[in-house]
Every structure is written in structure tokens, then in C-alpha cells.
Amino acid sequence: MKVGSVSEINALKTDMIPALATELKYRASHTVAPLNERGIPEREILILGDEKTPYSVIRKVMATCSENDYAKISFAVTRGGKQ
């Protein structure tokens, strides 16, 4: 599901990405996650990007995930490489 383009997300004045937060809440409502010692769900998420993805966008994605109980964040990077 697309929640916005890189330029749209980069232009946001806040670290929260509203469309992503909505999608994360929807998905969280359909799953059961383990609770940490404070009783907060700890869901896992994988962020996939490439060398063109600005850090400012990755930071906003991470902040949005963290605020929506996705605390176990993993990264994967795609490399274009020379053909």
C-alpha cells in the first residue's frame, strides 16, 4: 500500500506520516503482538529502501512506526549496482 511519495513525506512538517499511521493502526488491529515488560505491544516491521532514500524520510517512517507500537524495526537496502 502506498502511503505517499518520497517528496510528499519529505515535505511534511512533522515526523508523523498520517497515512502510514492509519495503515499501521489498521494492521495492528488485526494481529496480536507480544507485550514488553511495560505491557506495550512490540510489533516487528521491515523498512526497505535504497541509496536514493533520504535519511529524513527514513527517520519519519521510523518515528511513525515507533509511535504506533512497531518497536522492533529492521532495515533492508536494495542496491542497484552497475550492470
N, C-alpha and C positions, 0 to 999 in steps of 0.2 A: 504494500500500500504506500503510495506516495503522499508524504505529509508536507512537502514544499521543496522548492529548488534550493540549491546551494546559495544562490544570490538572495532569495527571499529570506532564508534563515539567517544569513549573514547580516541582512538589513534590520532584523528585529532589534529593538532597543532593550529587550530583556533577555535573560538567559533561558527562559522558558519558551518552548516551541508548542503553542497551543494545540495544533493538530496532532502532534506526536503525543502530547499528554493525553488527549482524548483517546487515541488508539491504544496507548499503554493501559489506561484505565479499563477500557473495554476488554482487552485481552486478560488483564488481571482478574476481572470479574468472572472469567470462565475457567480459571485454573486455581489450584490450591498450592501455595508455596510454603516451604518450611519457615518457621519463625525463629528469629535470633533470640538471644538471652533477654532482650527487652520486649519481646513479643511482637516485633516488627517483621512483616514478611520479607524474605530475601529472595527475590526472583533473579534469574540469570538472563543476560542479554548479550548478544554479539553485535558489535558495531563493525561494519565493513566499509572501508574507504580506500582511496588510492592516493598517490602522491600529489594530486591536484586538490584534494580536500583541505581547505584552510583549517588551521587549528581552532580558530574562533568558532567554526561550525561544529567541530567535534566536541568542543567544550560545552556548547549549548545542548548538544544531543546528550552528553554525559550528565549535565545538570538536570535536564528534563527526566532522564531515566532515574536518576538518584531520588528526585522528588516524588517519584511515582512507584517507590518500593522495588526498583530494579537496582539492587546494590552490588550484585556480582557482575561486573562489566568486563567483557573480554573484547579484544580487538583483533581484526584480521585486515591485512593490507593486500590489495591486488597490485601486481607490478606489470607495467606494460612491456618493458624491455624492448630491446632493438630486434627487429625482425630480420 
